[in-house]
Amino acid sequence: MRTVWVSFDTIGRECLEAAVDAGAEIVGVVTLPGPIDPNRSGQCAFDEVAERHSAVLVEAVDVNASETIEAIRALDPELIFVVGWSQLVREPLLALANEGVFGMHPALLPRHRGRAAIPWAILSGLARTGVTLFEIVDETADSGAIVGQVVVDVEHDETAETLFERILSAHVQLIREFVPQLLTRSAPRSTQDPSRASSWPRRRPADGIIDWETRARYLHDWVRAQTRPYPGAFTFLGDEKIVVWRARPVNLDEPAPAGTIVASRPDGPVVACGEGALLLEEVESHAAELSIGVKLG
């Protein structure tokens, strides 16, 4: 089937390659125009991929814009996949593929619809999450019939980086299993139960600010959930922003105001929290040395 792929991120690119291996004929790739935005998590280029598969490259900021719709229509798609795209697709696009439009979401639908599913899985303390392949039939986010799911366990020390990699593998697994069924029109459909649905809100880079009055154990989760490939948890030393990429909770020997650096260890400074302390194992900063007695926040 003639297939158009809509994506701007690394997960979408890996899934495209898996879809080709599974027999899909990729006739077009819709992606963001360059250059790569370093502040957009996971963004990658599709030029080489499109050229290698003899697919037309369509660069678009708005997938629902009339010029984008016309460019896709000219490709006469039977299937459209939207994997790794931050906009909801709307009715004109949904009508272009007579075999359906399909999306993927890094959670076990109908639970946890919405945005930032990988950070929220860690922040919410989930023991397991997953990936869902589903049909997009209207403009409601993540609500269409489920084609397939893969469960992914969330480890106790999981970071956004490690969970991202296993979520990526689960995406590829679903593509390999169900694209052949979509091509033969034998893929299952399971209607979502809206009474079981829940949603996570969007997270912006500014939401990663550290509140040192928080318990150290939760700040450990806070850092793990927002580390690479996301913008990172952060604090301030005066006006200087400090990104914390890796940290772990430690005991606080003596009471101290939250946010105060109370010790310096070979593996990093120790900061007092609302309860306990946090050892900053990896930070990114242009600030002066983080020395004992300095107050962060």
N, C-alpha and C positions, 0 to 999 in steps of 0.2 A: 504494500500500500504506500502511496505517496504520502510522506510524513514531513511535517514542519516542526522544528524544535525551537522552543522559546526558552532562553536561559542567559544568565550572565555570570554564573559562578562555577566553581570547580566540580561541585556535585553534579550539576547539570551536564557539564562536559563529559564526565566519566559515564554518566547514564546514556548520553548520546552514543558514545563508542560501544557501550554494551548493547544498545538497541540495534546498531548496525550489525554487530556480531549475531544478534538474534534474528536478523532477516529484514529489518525495516529499511525502506528506501528513503533516505533523508534528502529531500529536494530543496529544503530551505532552512536556514538558521536565522532566527531573530535574536539580536543581542544589543547591548548598549554600545553606543559609539565610544571610541577611545578618547584619550588615554585611560589606562587603568586608574581608578580612584583609590588611593591607599587607605582611605577611611571607609571604604565599602567592603565589608568582610567577604572574603572568598572570591571577589571579582577576578575574572580571567578573560583572556582574548579567545575568540573563536575563528579568527581569520584562517589559520592553518588548517583547522579541523574542517571547516566548510570547503576549503579548496581541495583537500585530500579526498573528500567524499562527493566532489562535484556538485555541491549544494550552493544555492544562491544565498549570499550573505545580506541580510537586511538589518541595518543599524537603526535603532529606534529608542527614543527616550520614553515614549508612550506607546505601549502595545495596542491601545485602543484608538489611537489617532486614525483619521480617515486614510492618510497616506500609507500607514502601516497595514491597515486592513486591505487596501487595494493591492499592496505588494504581496501579501499572503494569498489573496484571492487569485492573483495571476499565476501562482504556483499550483493551483488546483489540488489542494491537499485533501486526502481522505482521512488522515489522522493528524491531530495536533497534540504535542506534549508541551506542558508548561512546567518546567522543573528548575527551580532556582530563579524566581522572578518576583519582585516585591509589589507588583500591582495585581489587583483583581482583574480578571478578564471579563469583558462585558458582551452583551448579546450579539452585536455585529460579528465579533470574532467567533463566538460559539456556534454561529450558524454556518461557518465556512467549511467544516469537516463533517462529511456525512457519516463517518464511522465513529465520530466522537472526539471530544477534547478531554485530555487526561492530565492530572496533576499529581504531585507527590508532596507529602507533609511529614516532617520528622517527629511524629507522635502517633499514638494509637487512637485514631479517630473512632467514635465522635468526641472523645476526651481531648482536651488541650488543643483546640483549634487556635488559630491566630498566629502571633509573631514570636520570634526569639525562643523557639521551642527547646533548643539545646541548653542555653543558659537557664531557662526556667525549670527544666528537668532537674538540674543540679540544685538550684536555689530552693526548689520545692521538696527536696529530699526524696525524690522518686527512687524506688528500687529497680524499676524497669520502665523503659519507654519503647520506642520503636519507630517504624516508618510505615506509612500507608500510601498505597496507590489507589487513586479514586477517580471517578468520572466527574468532570466539571460541567454541570448542566444549567447553572444560573450564576448570578453575581454574588451569591452568598459565599463567604469564605469557608472552604474545607468541608462542605456539607453534602457533596454528591455521593452516589452509591460507591461502596468500597469494592475494589477488584481484588486486592490482596494486602496482607500485612506481614511484617517481620518484627518479632520482639527483640529488643536489645536490652540486656541487663546493664544497670548503672552501678559501677563499682564504688566502694566506700571512698576511695581516693581519686575518683574520676575528675578529670579536668575537661574544660570545653574542648581543648585540643584533642585529647584521647577519645572523647565521646564523638566528636566530629568525625574522626577517622572511621569509627565503627558504624556510625550512622551512614556515612558515605558507602561503606561496604553493603549495608542493608538495602540502600537504594539500588545499587547495582544488582544485588540478588533478586530483587523484585522485578527489575527490568528483564533480566535473563529468563525468569520464570514465566512472566505474563505477557511480554510482547509477542512471543509466538502464538499465544492464545488469542490476543487481540487481532493478530493478522489473519487468523482462521475463524474469527467471529465466535470463538468458543469460551471467551473469558467470562468468569462469573461476575455477578453484580449483587451486592448485599446492601439494602437500604439502611442508612444510618437512623438510629433512634434519637430524635431530637431531645427527648427527656433525659438522655444520658450525656448530652453535650456539655462541654465547658470550654472556656476560652482564656487564653493568656494575652495580656496587652503587649503592645509594642515596647521595646526597650531602645533608648537612645544612648549614645556614648556618655552623655552627661549623667545618666542614671547610675553610672558605675562609681560615683563618689563614695568614699569610705566614711562611715560614721563611727568614730572610735569609741563611742559609748556602748556599742554593740558587744555582745559576748564574743570572745575570741574564736570559739568553735564555729559560730555562724560566719564570722569574717573569713575564716578558712574556706567555707563554702562560697562566700561572696567572691573571693579571689579566683578560686578554681572555676567558677561558672563563667567568668568574664575574661579569662586569659586568652591567648592567641587561639584561633584566628580573629577574636573579637577585640574591641579597642582597649580592654583592660580595666580593672578596678584602679582607683587613683585617690591620692590625697594631695595636700599642699604643704610646702614649707615656705611660709610667707606667700609670695606671689608665684612661686615656682611649682609647677605641676610635677608630681612624682607618680609614675605608673608602677603598680605592684603586680608583677607577672607570676610570682610564686611565693607562697608563705605557708606557715604552719603554726598551730597553737602551741604555746609553751606555758609553763607555770610562771606566775608573777610572784617574785620573792618578797617584795615589799609593796604596800599600797602606793599608788601614784596616780596623778590625774590622767584620765584617758587621753591618748594621743601623745603622751610623753615617751621619748626614747629613754629606756631605763637601763639598757645594757648594750654592749657591743660584743658580738661573738664572731669567730672566724667565718661563719656562714651568714652573717648579716646582723643588722640592728634589731633589738627587741623593743616593741612598742606596747605600752600599757593599754588595755581595752576596758570596756565597761565591766567585764569579768575576765580574768586571765590576761594573757599577753600574746602577741603575734610576732613571730620571727619572720622578718622580711628576707627571704632567701634570694629573690631576684627582683631588682628594681631598675627602672629606667628614669634617669634624671640628669639635669645639667646643674643641679643645685650643689652647694658646698657639701662637704662630708656630713653624713647624718650621724652626729655625735650625741653622746649621753647628755640628757637634759633638754634637748631640742624638742619643741612642741609641734606636732603635725596636726593638720586639720584645716 
